[in-house]
Amino acid sequence: MSNNNSNGVTGLNKDCYLPNFCQSETNLLMILVLELIAIVLALASVPVNANLFIYIALMSLYIQWIGLSSAALLCLLRRFQFMRRTVLATLLSLLVVVAVTLLLAVVAYQLNDVMRFEFFTNDSLGSVILKHVAIALVLYGLALRYFFVQYTRQHMIKTESSARLQALQARIRPHFLFNSLNTIASLTHDEPDRAERAIESLADLFRASLNAEASISLKREIELTRAYIELELMRLDERLKVSWQLDADMDEISLPALTLQPLVENAIYHGIEPNPEGGEVTITIRQNENLHIQITNPLMKTGSGQHRSGNRMALGNISERLHLAFYGQAKIEHVAENDLYKVDIVIPLPASSL
C-alpha cells in the first residue's frame, strides 16, 4: 500500500470533494457508469425503424465522448490551485460539462446529417442542444451529489479512525508507563546502565506514540513494537522470547498506527507474564496479494490459577479501526489451538504495492 492512501481519502483534492479525474480507476468507473446511462437512454429513445444495436453503439460513443472529454479537461484544470476551492471547482466543472456537451452536440448533429444516421430524428439543432445540455446538467448534478456524499463519508471515517486511535493511545500509555517505571525502579540500584537505557527507550517510545499519525509505514510500526519488546525484555529477562519472521516490503506498506504493538502487548500480558517459565511470542509478517500478520503466544490453561481474563480492548479497537481504514476488507481473527493463542490479520494491498 502506498503512502498516498494514508489519509484514507484516495483520489480527492485536499480541500475539494471532486474526484481525481487523472486516475485510471476513476475514469474506468466513469466509463462503466456512462455506458449504463447510454444503454438506458438508447432504449428509451430508439426510433421505430432504427437498428437497436447500432443506435446503442452511437449513443454510447456520443456519451463516452462527452464524459471522457470532460474528464480530460478537469484533469488538466486540477493542477491549478483554484480547483481546491469547493464552490469555484463545482462551478467550473459544471461549465466544462456544459461546454463539452454543447460542442459535441453540434459536431454529432452535423455528422448525423453527413453520414445519414438516424440518431437525431425530426429535431432541430437548437432543440438537440437544449435537450442534451439539460440531460447533462441533471446527470452531472447527481454525480456531484454522489461525489459530495462519498467525500463526507470518507472524511467521517478518517475523523472517527483518528478519534479511536487517540482513545487507544490514551488507554495503552498508562500500561506502558507503570510497567516501564517498575522495570526502571528494579534496575536503578543494581544495574544503572540498563536502567538508563530503559529510560531512553521509554522516552523514544512515548515520543513516537504521542506523534503517531493515523497511518504509518509497516517499518515504523515494527520499530515501535521492537522498542516496546526491549522494555519488556528488561523486566521479564529470559522468561520472554520473541521470534520474528518477516517477509514483506516494510517501507511501501502502511497500516493504521498502533496495530501490531497492542497485540504483542496482549500476547506478553496474557501468555508470558502469568507463566513462571515464560514462553515465546512469534510474530510472522508476510506479503502476497494481501499483508498477513500473525501473532502467537502460549495458551494458559483455564483453572491453572495463572489464567488472566483481561479485556478485549485492543482486539476490538484494532478490528474496528481496520474495518474503517480498509472499508470492511481487512480481517482480524483469533483462535486458541494446540496450546497456542493466535491472532491473524489480513490487510488488502493495492496493485501498486505488490
Residue pairs with C-beta under 8 A, 6 or more apart in sequence:
1 252
1 253
1 254
1 255
1 291
1 347
1 349
1 350
1 352
1 353
2 252
2 254
2 350
2 352
2 353
3 215
3 217
3 252
3 254
4 10
5 215
5 254
5 350
6 213
6 214
6 215
6 216
6 254
7 158
7 214
7 215
8 154
8 157
8 158
8 161
8 214
8 215
8 324
8 325
9 151
9 154
9 155
9 158
11 19
11 20
11 23
11 25
11 26
12 18
12 19
12 20
12 151
12 154
13 20
13 78
13 83
13 84
13 89
14 84
15 84
15 85
15 86
16 83
16 84
16 85
16 86
16 89
17 86
17 147
17 148
17 150
17 151
17 152
18 74
18 83
18 89
18 90
18 93
18 147
19 26
19 147
20 26
20 75
20 78
21 27
21 30
21 71
21 72
21 74
21 75
21 78
22 75
22 78
26 71
27 68
27 71
30 67
30 68
30 71
31 64
31 67
31 68
34 60
34 63
34 64
34 67
35 60
35 63
35 64
37 63
37 139
38 56
38 59
38 60
38 62
38 63
38 64
39 56
39 59
39 60
41 59
41 63
41 135
42 52
42 55
42 56
42 59
42 60
43 52
43 56
46 52
46 55
46 56
47 55
47 118
47 121
49 118
50 118
55 118
55 119
58 117
58 119
59 119
62 104
62 108
62 119
65 104
65 108
66 97
66 100
66 101
66 104
66 136
69 100
69 104
70 93
70 96
70 97
70 100
73 96
73 100
74 93
74 96
77 83
77 92
77 96
82 88
82 89
82 92
83 89
83 92
90 144
93 140
93 144
94 137
94 140
94 144
97 136
97 137
97 140
98 133
98 136
98 137
101 132
101 133
101 136
102 129
102 133
105 128
105 129
105 132
105 133
106 125
106 129
108 119
108 120
109 120
109 125
109 128
111 117
112 119
112 120
120 128
123 131
157 324
157 325
158 214
160 324
161 214
161 256
161 321
161 324
161 325
162 214
164 317
164 320
164 321
164 324
165 212
165 214
165 256
165 257
165 258
165 321
167 317
168 258
168 262
168 313
168 314
168 317
168 318
168 321
169 209
169 210
169 212
169 258
171 313
172 209
172 258
172 261
172 262
172 265
172 314
173 206
173 209
175 265
176 202
176 205
176 206
176 209
176 228
176 231
177 202
179 231
179 232
179 235
180 198
180 202
180 231
180 235
182 235
183 198
183 231
183 234
183 235
184 195
184 198
184 199
184 202
186 235
187 194
187 195
187 198
187 234
188 195
194 234
197 234
198 231
198 234
201 227
201 230
201 231
202 231
204 227
205 224
205 227
205 228
205 231
208 220
208 223
208 224
208 227
209 224
209 258
212 224
212 257
212 258
213 257
214 256
214 257
214 325
215 254
215 255
215 256
215 257
215 325
216 254
216 255
216 257
217 250
217 251
217 252
217 253
217 254
218 248
218 249
218 250
218 251
218 253
218 254
218 255
218 285
218 291
219 250
219 251
221 255
221 257
221 258
221 259
221 260
221 261
222 246
222 250
222 260
222 285
224 258
224 260
224 261
225 260
225 261
225 264
225 283
228 261
228 264
228 265
229 240
229 242
229 264
232 240
232 268
233 240
233 242
236 268
236 272
236 273
236 278
238 278
239 272
239 275
239 276
239 277
239 278
239 279
240 268
240 272
240 278
240 279
240 281
241 278
241 279
241 280
241 281
242 280
242 281
242 282
242 283
243 280
243 281
243 282
243 283
244 283
245 282
245 283
245 284
245 285
245 286
246 285
246 286
247 285
247 286
247 287
248 285
248 286
248 287
248 291
249 287
249 353
252 353
253 287
253 291
253 349
253 353
255 291
255 325
255 347
256 318
256 321
256 322
256 325
258 318
259 293
259 318
259 321
259 322
259 345
260 283
260 293
260 295
262 314
262 317
262 318
263 295
263 314
263 315
263 318
263 343
263 345
264 281
264 283
264 295
265 314
266 310
266 314
266 315
266 343
267 281
267 295
267 296
267 297
267 341
267 343
268 281
268 297
269 308
269 310
270 297
270 300
270 308
270 310
270 341
271 279
271 281
271 297
271 298
271 299
271 300
271 341
272 278
272 279
272 281
272 297
272 298
273 308
274 300
274 306
274 307
274 308
275 298
275 300
275 306
279 297
279 298
280 297
280 298
281 295
281 296
281 297
282 294
282 295
282 296
282 297
283 293
283 294
283 295
284 292
284 293
284 294
284 295
284 296
285 291
285 292
285 293
285 294
286 292
287 349
288 354
289 348
289 349
289 354
290 346
290 347
290 348
290 349
291 345
291 346
291 347
291 348
291 349
292 344
292 345
292 346
293 344
293 345
293 346
293 347
294 342
294 343
294 344
294 345
295 342
295 343
296 340
296 341
296 342
296 343
297 340
297 341
298 339
298 340
298 341
299 336
299 339
299 340
299 341
300 306
300 307
300 308
301 307
315 332
315 334
315 343
318 332
318 345
319 332
322 330
322 331
322 332
322 345
322 347
323 330
326 347
326 348
329 348
330 345
330 346
330 347
330 348
331 344
331 345
331 346
332 343
332 344
332 345
332 346
333 343
333 344
334 341
334 342
334 343
334 344
335 341
335 342
335 344
336 342
